[in-house]
Each structure stands twice: as C-alpha cells, then as structure tokens.
Amino acid sequence: MITIDYNVCNRCSGAKEKRCERICPGNLITQDGDGWPVVRPREDCWACTSCIKDCPVAAISLRLPFQIEQGAGASLNASATGDKTHWTITDRRGKKEEFTLEVVKKCIS
C-alpha cells in the first residue's frame, strides 16, 4: 500500500498538478480540497512505485504486504537523482538496507 508522509510532502511547491498525480499510471492519485495528494481507492493501487521514484522529497513509501514481510512496519522507499534511483528497505524491526540502481533507458522501435 502506498502511503504519503504529509510531514515531508511539500505539495510540489504549490504546482497545480502534483508529480505523483501526473505519473500514476492508474490515475489513482488526486488532490483533496487543500491540494494534498491522496491515493484513491488504496486497494486499487498497483504498487508500481512510479510515484515513489518521482517524488522529489521522498514523501511517498510503499508498505509491504505481510506476505512479503510478516509483521507491521516494513517499508520500501525510493528517491531519484539524475539517472539513479536510491532505495531504502526497512524491515519490521527497523533494520535498514540501502542500495542504488542506475536507470536503464530503452528505446522501443
């Protein structure tokens, strides 16, 4: 499940269309009356992580289902910098693992 940390989110500095809203392939992120991004309905989210990777302030995370990480509190966070995506995995005990992947650009003809 995608979660948005409103203590970190800056609402894309007041942009009319938020980056997470624009990039969601399922058109599941919209804005509430105050311009905060919200996921609707959460159970329809594909967990593709596009919004996580595109968020400039790393305010969006993915709560892993218990089938993957038994117990509450496991998360997967990403932030993009240039051609790299930095990932942080936190297990339910708070142990963190970080890694970086280079973005692979493919041209489809």
Backbone as a chain_set.jsonl record, in Angstrom:
{"seq": "MITIDYNVCNRCSGAKEKRCERICPGNLITQDGDGWPVVRPREDCWACTSCIKDCPVAAISLRLPFQIEQGAGASLNASATGDKTHWTITDRRGKKEEFTLEVVKKCIS", "coords": {"N": [[0.834, -1.171, 0.0], [0.561, 2.202, -0.835], [1.775, 5.001, 0.909], [1.58, 8.38, 1.998], [3.67, 10.706, 3.419], [2.72, 13.351, 5.104], [4.11, 15.142, 6.603], [6.436, 15.44, 5.3], [5.847, 15.827, 2.603], [5.673, 18.426, 0.218], [3.73, 19.366, -1.372], [4.506, 19.642, -3.985], [5.558, 22.176, -4.162], [3.361, 23.884, -4.511], [2.468, 23.432, -7.099], [0.038, 23.142, -9.706], [-0.711, 20.607, -10.776], [0.285, 17.776, -9.171], [3.415, 15.956, -9.032], [3.282, 13.203, -8.418], [0.634, 12.718, -8.927], [0.484, 13.176, -11.669], [2.163, 11.153, -12.712], [1.112, 8.658, -12.007], [0.134, 5.614, -13.294], [-2.343, 4.418, -13.059], [-4.079, 6.419, -12.595], [-4.731, 7.049, -9.947], [-4.025, 8.828, -7.993], [-5.004, 11.792, -6.591], [-6.062, 15.119, -5.648], [-6.865, 16.515, -2.472], [-9.245, 18.867, -1.072], [-7.529, 20.834, -0.12], [-5.286, 20.687, -1.661], [-3.554, 18.602, -1.136], [-1.937, 15.553, -1.995], [-3.691, 12.51, -2.498], [-4.324, 8.985, -2.301], [-6.591, 7.149, -4.116], [-8.998, 4.664, -4.817], [-7.221, 3.125, -2.176], [-6.897, 0.317, -2.292], [-6.911, -0.241, -4.975], [-4.474, 0.439, -5.959], [-1.591, -0.36, -7.845], [0.898, -0.746, -6.884], [3.185, -0.025, -8.321], [5.254, 1.707, -7.934], [5.908, 4.074, -9.267], [5.2, 6.679, -8.422], [6.64, 6.838, -6.066], [9.303, 6.813, -6.933], [9.34, 9.174, -8.391], [8.848, 11.263, -6.651], [10.12, 14.253, -5.459], [10.891, 14.833, -2.855], [10.917, 12.532, -1.392], [8.547, 11.672, -0.053], [6.753, 9.645, -0.275], [5.944, 6.29, 0.359], [6.075, 2.69, 0.222], [4.175, 0.379, 1.79], [4.954, -2.789, 2.593], [3.238, -5.825, 1.805], [2.033, -8.186, 4.244], [2.592, -10.739, 3.451], [5.045, -10.643, 2.238], [6.738, -9.438, 4.124], [6.455, -10.413, 7.163], [4.567, -8.976, 9.586], [3.879, -5.726, 10.931], [4.986, -2.497, 9.735], [7.084, -2.728, 7.86], [8.76, -1.24, 5.105], [9.279, 0.294, 1.87], [11.22, 2.597, 0.314], [11.965, 5.108, -2.107], [14.104, 7.309, -3.937], [14.839, 9.527, -6.56], [17.709, 10.545, -8.332], [19.024, 12.262, -10.815], [20.224, 9.946, -13.055], [19.899, 7.792, -11.394], [18.313, 5.624, -8.999], [17.663, 5.616, -5.646], [17.199, 3.276, -3.153], [15.6, 2.382, -0.104], [15.088, -0.108, 2.155], [13.168, -1.035, 4.858], [12.857, -3.212, 7.494], [10.416, -4.864, 9.619], [11.508, -4.673, 12.121], [12.968, -2.42, 12.112], [15.434, -2.47, 10.894], [17.546, -1.31, 8.357], [18.214, -1.402, 4.863], [20.084, -0.253, 2.195], [20.296, 0.588, -1.272], [21.446, 1.388, -4.596], [20.291, 1.885, -7.866], [20.998, 2.109, -11.296], [19.258, 3.962, -13.721], [17.824, 2.411, -16.454], [17.654, 3.142, -19.763], [15.608, 2.47, -22.432], [15.084, 2.175, -25.865], [12.304, 1.794, -27.741], [11.411, 0.436, -30.75]], "CA": [[0.0, 0.0, 0.0], [1.278, 3.467, -0.912], [1.444, 5.978, 1.946], [2.189, 9.695, 1.793], [4.031, 11.355, 4.679], [2.36, 14.758, 4.957], [5.115, 15.956, 7.283], [7.54, 15.596, 4.349], [5.291, 16.296, 1.335], [5.601, 19.887, 0.082], [2.689, 19.587, -2.384], [5.227, 20.056, -5.202], [5.734, 23.635, -4.07], [2.164, 24.577, -4.963], [2.145, 23.161, -8.506], [-1.369, 22.8, -9.907], [-0.755, 19.145, -10.858], [1.397, 17.203, -8.41], [4.186, 14.988, -9.811], [2.746, 11.858, -8.178], [-0.668, 12.68, -9.597], [0.739, 13.114, -13.106], [2.876, 9.942, -13.135], [0.391, 7.429, -11.649], [-0.458, 5.004, -14.49], [-3.721, 4.023, -12.79], [-4.837, 7.644, -12.314], [-5.281, 6.829, -8.613], [-3.637, 9.893, -7.069], [-5.707, 13.038, -6.854], [-5.831, 16.099, -4.59], [-8.016, 16.851, -1.639], [-9.644, 20.26, -1.184], [-6.422, 21.719, 0.244], [-4.169, 20.47, -2.565], [-2.697, 17.495, -0.701], [-2.169, 14.347, -2.786], [-4.305, 11.37, -1.82], [-4.478, 7.798, -3.128], [-7.982, 6.731, -4.094], [-9.009, 3.981, -3.523], [-5.921, 2.499, -1.915], [-6.845, -1.103, -2.679], [-6.737, -0.342, -6.425], [-3.086, 0.784, -6.291], [-0.847, -1.478, -8.414], [2.214, -0.77, -6.218], [4.212, 0.035, -9.369], [6.258, 2.595, -7.33], [6.225, 5.246, -10.088], [5.085, 7.887, -7.61], [7.733, 6.816, -5.097], [10.536, 7.18, -7.626], [9.248, 10.526, -8.946], [8.667, 12.269, -5.599], [11.403, 14.936, -5.25], [11.227, 14.967, -1.43], [10.807, 11.193, -0.798], [7.427, 11.679, 0.889], [5.862, 8.519, -0.55], [6.56, 4.986, 0.611], [5.254, 1.518, -0.032], [4.086, -0.569, 2.902], [4.974, -4.118, 2.008], [2.206, -6.706, 2.35], [2.556, -9.099, 5.257], [3.079, -11.955, 2.814], [6.455, -10.416, 1.938], [7.436, -9.138, 5.378], [5.444, -10.689, 8.18], [4.552, -8.001, 10.666], [3.642, -4.347, 10.523], [6.097, -1.571, 9.784], [8.052, -2.86, 6.779], [8.513, -0.25, 4.06], [10.198, 0.43, 0.753], [11.242, 3.996, -0.103], [12.874, 5.383, -3.219], [14.259, 8.683, -4.384], [15.581, 9.557, -7.811], [18.681, 11.615, -8.516], [19.601, 12.097, -12.142], [19.969, 8.653, -13.68], [19.976, 6.746, -10.364], [17.24, 5.536, -8.024], [18.18, 5.161, -4.358], [16.16, 2.518, -2.454], [15.805, 2.026, 1.298], [14.146, -1.11, 2.641], [13.161, -1.117, 6.315], [12.045, -4.342, 7.922], [9.511, -4.561, 10.739], [12.305, -4.424, 13.332], [13.663, -1.151, 11.932], [16.709, -2.662, 10.203], [17.503, -0.708, 7.027], [19.16, -1.783, 3.831], [20.017, 0.73, 1.122], [21.023, 0.286, -2.496], [21.226, 2.323, -5.696], [20.206, 1.279, -9.193], [21.06, 3.044, -12.405], [18.079, 3.902, -14.574], [18.133, 1.874, -17.778], [16.79, 3.742, -20.771], [15.49, 1.63, -23.615], [14.364, 2.759, -26.997], [11.463, 0.779, -28.38], [11.107, 0.848, -32.124]], "C": [[0.886, 1.244, 0.0], [0.812, 4.371, 0.232], [2.202, 7.269, 1.668], [2.427, 10.314, 3.159], [3.803, 12.856, 4.52], [3.268, 15.686, 5.755], [6.299, 16.239, 6.363], [7.045, 16.217, 3.033], [5.215, 17.83, 1.319], [4.581, 20.296, -0.98], [3.286, 20.111, -3.682], [5.302, 21.574, -5.304], [4.575, 24.407, -4.682], [1.802, 24.363, -6.422], [0.684, 22.727, -8.63], [-1.554, 21.28, -9.984], [0.489, 18.602, -10.168], [2.104, 16.149, -9.266], [3.633, 13.575, -9.645], [1.407, 11.673, -8.888], [-0.482, 12.484, -11.106], [1.306, 11.758, -13.529], [2.116, 8.646, -12.858], [-0.293, 6.826, -12.878], [-1.915, 4.58, -14.295], [-4.632, 5.203, -12.516], [-5.496, 7.568, -10.935], [-4.887, 7.9, -7.603], [-4.314, 11.175, -7.518], [-5.387, 13.997, -5.714], [-7.095, 16.294, -3.765], [-8.308, 18.343, -1.8], [-8.551, 21.261, -0.854], [-5.186, 21.516, -0.624], [-3.183, 19.399, -2.146], [-2.972, 16.276, -1.571], [-2.753, 13.234, -1.923], [-4.439, 10.215, -2.81], [-5.914, 7.336, -2.997], [-8.245, 5.626, -5.076], [-7.717, 3.18, -3.369], [-5.828, 1.062, -2.415], [-6.692, -1.293, -4.189], [-5.312, -0.015, -6.875], [-2.336, -0.462, -6.744], [0.5, -1.669, -7.726], [3.346, -0.789, -7.244], [5.405, 0.882, -8.941], [6.654, 3.782, -8.203], [6.2, 6.521, -9.268], [6.222, 7.982, -6.593], [9.007, 7.318, -5.75], [10.515, 8.625, -8.101], [9.131, 11.618, -7.889], [10.013, 12.934, -5.272], [11.825, 15.047, -3.783], [11.095, 13.647, -0.671], [9.717, 11.119, 0.273], [6.508, 10.475, 0.735], [6.617, 7.215, -0.297], [5.548, 3.886, 0.326], [5.31, 0.63, 1.19], [3.987, -1.946, 2.289], [3.884, -4.992, 2.618], [2.821, -7.731, 3.295], [3.054, -10.401, 4.649], [4.579, -11.846, 2.495], [7.246, -10.227, 3.223], [6.426, -9.297, 6.495], [5.603, -9.731, 9.351], [4.388, -6.602, 10.117], [4.942, -3.561, 10.534], [7.142, -1.717, 8.698], [7.726, -1.837, 5.702], [9.606, -0.281, 3.009], [10.1, 1.866, 0.277], [12.251, 4.17, -1.226], [12.962, 6.877, -3.447], [15.139, 8.653, -5.618], [16.493, 10.767, -7.839], [19.333, 11.397, -9.868], [19.232, 10.759, -12.734], [20.061, 7.497, -12.693], [18.741, 6.806, -9.459], [17.818, 4.92, -6.762], [17.024, 4.528, -3.582], [16.566, 2.273, -1.012], [14.703, 1.059, 1.695], [14.283, -1.145, 4.164], [12.292, -2.299, 6.713], [11.247, -3.963, 9.168], [10.246, -4.284, 12.035], [13.082, -3.115, 13.25], [15.018, -1.269, 11.252], [16.573, -2.143, 8.772], [18.582, -1.277, 6.128], [18.987, -0.793, 2.686], [20.801, 0.255, -0.09], [20.612, 1.269, -3.576], [21.241, 1.56, -7.008], [20.278, 2.365, -10.24], [19.826, 2.862, -13.272], [18.514, 3.421, -15.96], [17.137, 2.461, -18.756], [16.802, 2.855, -22.005], [14.702, 2.379, -24.673], [13.592, 1.634, -27.67], [11.112, 1.255, -29.772], [9.979, 0.04, -32.703]], "O": [[1.854, 1.32, 0.757], [-0.385, 4.494, 0.492], [3.326, 7.247, 1.166], [1.503, 10.435, 3.964], [4.595, 13.548, 3.88], [3.196, 16.904, 5.591], [7.075, 17.162, 6.61], [7.74, 17.031, 2.425], [4.754, 18.449, 2.278], [4.574, 21.441, -1.432], [2.671, 20.911, -4.388], [5.135, 22.163, -6.372], [4.773, 25.456, -5.296], [0.916, 25.044, -6.939], [0.161, 22.029, -7.761], [-2.445, 20.728, -9.338], [1.613, 18.936, -10.543], [1.48, 15.521, -10.122], [3.526, 12.831, -10.62], [1.1, 10.59, -9.385], [-1.21, 11.715, -11.734], [0.962, 11.261, -14.602], [2.459, 7.615, -13.437], [-1.194, 7.441, -13.448], [-2.64, 4.403, -15.274], [-5.818, 5.026, -12.237], [-6.65, 7.959, -10.762], [-5.368, 7.882, -6.47], [-4.208, 11.585, -8.674], [-4.517, 13.704, -4.894], [-8.216, 16.247, -4.271], [-7.657, 19.008, -2.606], [-8.631, 22.419, -1.263], [-4.142, 22.109, -0.354], [-2.101, 19.287, -2.722], [-4.132, 15.986, -1.862], [-2.359, 13.046, -0.772], [-4.642, 10.431, -4.005], [-6.407, 7.149, -1.885], [-7.685, 5.694, -6.17], [-7.197, 2.628, -4.338], [-4.781, 0.644, -2.91], [-6.374, -2.394, -4.639], [-4.984, -0.176, -8.05], [-2.43, -1.508, -6.102], [1.174, -2.67, -7.971], [4.345, -1.484, -7.06], [6.474, 0.776, -9.543], [7.65, 4.442, -7.907], [7.089, 7.361, -9.404], [6.707, 9.073, -6.296], [9.711, 8.155, -5.186], [11.572, 9.248, -8.206], [9.302, 12.794, -8.208], [10.948, 12.252, -4.853], [12.99, 15.324, -3.496], [11.153, 13.635, 0.559], [9.93, 10.579, 1.358], [5.581, 10.3, 1.526], [7.773, 7.062, -0.689], [4.346, 4.124, 0.207], [6.385, 0.176, 1.582], [3.047, -2.24, 1.55], [3.628, -4.911, 3.82], [3.988, -8.097, 3.157], [3.859, -11.099, 5.267], [5.289, -12.852, 2.486], [8.32, -10.808, 3.38], [5.623, -8.397, 6.74], [6.642, -9.691, 10.011], [4.724, -6.333, 8.963], [5.884, -3.907, 11.248], [8.036, -0.874, 8.62], [6.556, -1.588, 5.413], [10.699, -0.806, 3.226], [9.026, 2.317, -0.121], [13.261, 3.469, -1.287], [12.014, 7.617, -3.183], [16.071, 7.854, -5.712], [16.113, 11.864, -7.43], [20.106, 10.456, -10.047], [18.05, 10.46, -12.903], [20.275, 6.353, -13.093], [18.199, 7.878, -9.189], [18.393, 3.832, -6.801], [15.991, 5.164, -3.376], [17.729, 1.992, -0.724], [13.519, 1.376, 1.582], [15.389, -1.269, 4.69], [11.129, -2.382, 6.319], [11.396, -2.863, 9.699], [9.667, -3.716, 12.961], [13.772, -2.737, 14.197], [15.689, -0.257, 11.051], [15.625, -2.48, 8.063], [19.693, -1.588, 6.559], [17.864, -0.526, 2.258], [21.837, -0.396, 0.042], [19.561, 1.905, -3.486], [22.092, 0.7, -7.234], [19.678, 3.428, -10.081], [19.398, 1.736, -13.525], [19.45, 3.957, -16.554], [15.927, 2.3, -18.6], [17.857, 2.532, -22.55], [13.768, 3.123, -24.372], [14.175, 0.643, -28.113], [10.577, 2.35, -29.95], [9.592, 0.255, -33.852]]}, "num_chains": 1, "name": "protein.A"}
